[in-house]
Amino acid sequence: MTPPSPTRASYANAPLSALLYLTRGTYTAAVQRAQATVGCEDVPGSAEVILNAMEWSGAPLEAVVRFLGITKQAVSQTVETLVARGYLDRSRDPSDRRRVKLTLTPRGHAAGKAGRAAIEEVDRALRSRVGAQRIAHTRETLLALLEIKQRAGGPAHSSESA
């Protein structure tokens, strides 16, 4: 017999840290489902945010990694996997032969677009439940929490691995 699902009221007094922990996979699960529908079910979980950010921003991998606070060492294995699976293309930078350029392939763009659509769908569902103003307040709260973490000397990203 399966235990009953907890209700919203049962979480009303839960610590914020517990709620953040419980909800952390909401976007990831939606992105993984969407990417699978376009034939990109083999995107490593650690790489979804990188592909999505590169697709949305058009920024090079180095800028995305810097923004996310992920070290080059931590992202290197993920990059190798993305290249091997056809999501990223590696080429020499024509302006500096010592540098390598990593760009999204058509498959990488497809994965990024599917991820973005999934995130927008979760955002729409959330907005319909709580409204845009509450989402704006949540964003402010999360930014303040990130500032607290950074002031305490922690990296912007929650782990050293991508």
C-alpha positions in Angstrom: 0.0 0.0 0.0 1.3 3.4 -1.0 1.3 6.1 1.7 -0.9 9.1 0.9 0.7 12.1 -0.9 1.5 15.0 1.4 -0.8 18.0 1.0 0.1 21.6 0.6 -1.0 22.2 4.2 1.4 19.5 5.4 4.3 21.6 4.1 3.0 24.9 5.4 5.5 25.0 8.3 8.4 23.2 6.6 11.7 25.1 6.6 12.4 27.0 3.4 15.6 24.8 3.0 13.4 21.7 2.9 11.0 23.2 0.4 13.9 24.2 -1.9 15.3 20.7 -1.6 11.9 19.1 -2.4 11.3 21.3 -5.5 14.8 21.2 -6.9 14.0 18.7 -9.6 10.8 20.3 -10.9 12.5 22.1 -13.9 15.0 19.3 -14.5 12.2 16.6 -14.9 10.3 18.8 -17.3 13.4 19.5 -19.3 14.3 15.9 -19.5 10.8 14.9 -20.7 10.8 17.6 -23.3 14.3 16.8 -24.6 13.3 13.1 -24.9 10.4 14.0 -27.1 12.9 15.5 -29.6 15.3 12.6 -29.5 17.6 14.1 -26.9 17.1 11.7 -24.1 20.8 11.2 -23.6 21.6 14.7 -22.4 23.4 14.3 -19.1 21.5 15.8 -16.3 24.4 18.0 -15.4 24.5 19.4 -18.9 20.9 20.5 -19.3 21.5 23.9 -17.8 24.5 24.5 -20.0 22.8 23.6 -23.2 19.7 25.7 -22.3 21.8 28.7 -21.3 23.9 28.5 -24.5 20.7 28.3 -26.6 18.9 31.1 -24.8 21.7 33.5 -24.6 23.8 32.7 -27.7 26.8 33.1 -25.4 29.8 30.9 -25.8 30.3 28.0 -23.4 33.0 29.8 -21.5 30.7 32.7 -20.7 27.9 30.4 -19.6 30.2 28.3 -17.4 31.6 31.5 -15.8 28.0 32.9 -15.2 27.0 29.6 -13.6 30.1 29.5 -11.4 31.2 26.1 -12.6 34.9 25.5 -12.8 36.6 24.5 -16.1 37.8 21.3 -14.5 34.3 20.3 -13.4 32.8 20.9 -16.8 35.4 19.2 -18.9 34.0 15.7 -18.7 30.5 17.0 -19.4 31.8 18.8 -22.5 33.5 15.6 -23.7 30.2 13.8 -23.3 28.3 16.5 -25.1 30.8 16.5 -28.0 30.7 12.7 -28.2 26.8 12.7 -28.2 26.6 15.3 -30.9 25.4 18.3 -28.9 28.5 20.4 -29.1 31.0 20.9 -32.0 34.6 21.5 -31.2 36.7 23.5 -33.6 39.8 25.7 -33.6 39.2 29.4 -33.1 40.3 31.0 -36.5 41.5 34.1 -34.7 43.6 32.2 -32.2 44.7 28.7 -33.2 45.6 27.9 -29.5 41.9 28.3 -28.5 39.1 25.7 -29.1 35.6 26.9 -29.9 32.7 24.9 -28.6 29.4 25.6 -30.3 25.9 24.1 -30.3 25.2 21.6 -33.1 21.7 21.4 -34.6 21.1 18.6 -32.0 22.3 20.9 -29.3 20.0 23.7 -30.4 17.1 21.2 -30.5 17.8 20.1 -26.9 18.2 23.7 -25.8 14.9 24.8 -27.4 13.0 21.8 -26.0 14.5 22.7 -22.6 13.5 26.3 -22.8 9.9 25.4 -23.9 9.6 23.0 -20.9 10.9 25.7 -18.5 8.4 28.2 -19.9 5.6 25.7 -19.4 6.6 25.2 -15.7 6.8 29.0 -15.4 3.3 29.4 -16.9 1.8 26.7 -14.6 3.4 28.4 -11.6 2.3 31.9 -12.6 -1.3 30.6 -13.0 -1.2 29.2 -9.5 0.5 32.0 -7.6 0.6 35.1 -9.9 3.5 37.1 -11.4 3.9 39.3 -8.3 4.6 36.3 -6.1 7.1 34.9 -8.6 8.9 38.3 -8.6 9.1 38.2 -4.8 10.4 34.6 -5.0 13.1 35.7 -7.4 14.1 38.5 -5.1 14.3 36.1 -2.2 16.4 33.6 -4.2 18.8 36.4 -5.3 19.2 37.5 -1.7 19.9 33.9 -0.7 22.5 33.7 -3.4 24.1 36.9 -2.1 24.2 35.4 1.4 26.0 32.3 0.0 28.5 34.4 -2.0 29.3 36.6 1.0 30.0 33.5 3.1 32.6 32.6 0.5 30.6 29.9 -1.3 30.6 29.6 -5.1 27.5 30.8 -7.1 26.9 27.2 -8.2 25.9 24.7 -5.5 28.6 22.1 -6.4 31.9 21.9 -8.2 30.6 19.5 -10.8 28.5 20.3 -13.8 
